[in-house]
């Protein structure tokens, strides 16, 4: 490798990554949106499961 190529590769390695951080911002936003979506689905599943347990207990009480 010549000294020219060596200094160019060092410049590339130490160059600020502004475009990469701009790319990362939408990814973080979409990840946050997906995370909220998962939380809503998890909350709905827990709520439905709790309602099913309560209904089963009430039904068993009437039968028993």
Backbone bond lengths (Angstrom), bond angles and torsions (degrees), N, CA, C in turn:
res aa  C-N    CA-C-N  psi(-1)  N-CA   C-N-CA  omega(-1)  CA-C   N-CA-C  phi
1 X - - - 1.439 - - 1.523 109.01 -
2 X 1.302 116.75 137.76 1.452 119.56 178.02 1.524 109.72 -84.03
3 X 1.315 116.78 168.82 1.466 119.85 -179.03 1.525 110.76 -67.53
4 X 1.328 116.88 -30.50 1.461 120.23 177.08 1.524 111.31 -63.37
5 X 1.320 116.31 -47.73 1.456 120.68 179.54 1.521 110.95 -64.72
6 X 1.331 116.33 -37.21 1.460 120.93 -179.16 1.522 111.13 -63.97
7 X 1.335 117.05 -44.34 1.467 119.77 -179.74 1.525 110.87 -69.60
8 X 1.336 117.90 -33.28 1.464 120.71 177.59 1.520 111.03 -65.53
9 X 1.312 116.63 -41.28 1.463 118.68 -179.31 1.525 110.85 -68.46
10 X 1.343 117.17 -33.04 1.468 119.89 176.50 1.524 110.66 -67.73
11 X 1.333 116.63 -39.50 1.457 120.72 179.05 1.528 110.78 -63.48
12 X 1.322 116.78 -40.09 1.458 120.17 178.65 1.518 111.00 -64.60
13 X 1.307 116.55 -39.09 1.460 120.56 -176.88 1.524 111.78 -71.14
14 X 1.341 117.17 -30.32 1.463 119.49 -177.53 1.523 112.65 -101.51
15 X 1.326 118.10 4.28 1.463 120.77 -179.58 1.525 109.28 -67.61
16 X 1.327 116.72 141.90 1.464 118.89 178.59 1.524 110.39 -64.59
17 X 1.284 116.31 145.87 1.462 120.42 -175.14 1.525 110.89 -104.87
18 X 1.305 117.17 55.48 1.471 121.89 179.65 1.529 111.70 -61.76
19 X 1.334 119.27 -45.39 1.461 117.62 179.23 1.523 112.02 -62.63
20 X 1.314 118.02 -34.31 1.460 120.39 179.69 1.519 110.68 -66.18
21 X 1.336 117.36 -39.53 1.456 119.18 179.82 1.526 110.82 -70.98
22 X 1.334 117.23 -30.24 1.463 119.66 175.55 1.518 110.38 -69.53
23 X 1.329 116.83 -36.49 1.458 120.63 176.06 1.520 110.48 -65.46
24 X 1.302 116.98 -36.35 1.452 122.34 -174.32 1.531 111.67 -71.35
25 X 1.325 118.51 -29.76 1.463 121.55 -177.64 1.527 112.21 -59.54
26 X 1.332 121.07 -49.16 1.467 119.53 177.51 1.520 111.74 -64.62
27 X 1.320 117.34 -34.41 1.458 119.91 178.89 1.525 110.01 -63.63
28 X 1.322 117.65 -40.44 1.461 120.64 178.44 1.519 110.43 -66.13
29 X 1.323 116.74 -38.91 1.456 120.77 179.79 1.525 110.55 -66.35
30 X 1.317 116.92 -43.28 1.463 119.12 179.84 1.530 110.50 -69.58
31 X 1.324 116.75 -34.21 1.466 119.82 176.77 1.524 110.34 -65.03
32 X 1.323 116.74 -40.11 1.462 120.15 178.13 1.518 110.02 -64.78
33 X 1.314 116.82 -40.71 1.469 120.85 178.05 1.511 111.63 -63.40
34 X 1.325 116.53 -41.65 1.465 119.95 178.20 1.519 110.91 -66.15
35 X 1.324 115.85 -37.93 1.458 120.29 179.77 1.524 110.51 -63.89
36 X 1.332 116.71 -42.08 1.465 120.83 178.29 1.516 109.44 -64.54
37 X 1.319 116.78 -41.01 1.462 120.70 178.76 1.522 111.35 -60.97
38 X 1.315 116.38 -41.52 1.471 120.07 178.42 1.523 110.76 -65.82
39 X 1.331 116.20 -37.60 1.465 119.69 179.59 1.521 110.93 -65.26
40 X 1.311 116.37 -39.39 1.460 119.93 178.88 1.519 110.34 -64.44
41 X 1.336 116.94 -44.66 1.458 120.07 179.87 1.528 110.76 -65.16
42 X 1.311 117.12 -39.17 1.464 120.61 178.63 1.524 110.10 -65.01
43 X 1.321 116.71 -43.59 1.457 120.55 178.38 1.511 111.90 -62.76
44 X 1.322 116.97 -40.41 1.461 120.70 178.12 1.524 110.52 -64.77
45 X 1.324 117.04 -41.36 1.464 120.48 -179.70 1.523 110.88 -65.14
46 X 1.318 117.17 -40.84 1.465 120.85 178.72 1.525 109.91 -65.38
47 X 1.326 116.63 -41.70 1.462 120.55 179.14 1.517 112.10 -63.18
48 X 1.319 116.71 -43.75 1.468 120.94 178.99 1.520 110.21 -65.88
49 X 1.326 116.49 -41.30 1.469 120.08 179.03 1.519 111.29 -63.96
50 X 1.321 116.63 -41.21 1.463 120.25 178.25 1.517 110.94 -64.23
51 X 1.311 117.06 -42.04 1.461 120.72 178.73 1.530 110.58 -63.60
52 X 1.312 117.17 -37.86 1.462 120.73 179.08 1.528 110.90 -66.04
53 X 1.323 116.62 -39.93 1.470 120.18 178.79 1.526 110.33 -65.60
54 X 1.309 117.00 -44.34 1.471 120.77 179.26 1.524 109.91 -62.12
55 X 1.325 117.25 -44.46 1.465 120.81 179.30 1.526 110.69 -61.70
56 X 1.328 117.12 -41.88 1.467 120.47 179.62 1.529 110.68 -64.87
57 X 1.318 117.59 -40.78 1.470 120.59 178.82 1.526 111.15 -65.91
58 X 1.320 117.58 -42.24 1.465 120.33 178.18 1.520 111.30 -64.72
59 X 1.322 116.48 -40.61 1.463 120.83 178.80 1.520 110.37 -64.62
60 X 1.333 116.71 -42.46 1.466 120.27 -179.79 1.521 110.56 -65.75
61 X 1.302 117.21 -33.61 1.468 121.04 179.30 1.521 111.20 -66.67
62 X 1.340 116.58 -40.14 1.457 121.20 178.83 1.511 111.10 -67.68
63 X 1.322 116.48 -40.42 1.474 122.66 -178.50 1.525 111.10 -70.54
64 X 1.306 117.12 -36.47 1.459 122.40 -169.62 1.449 113.34 -80.64
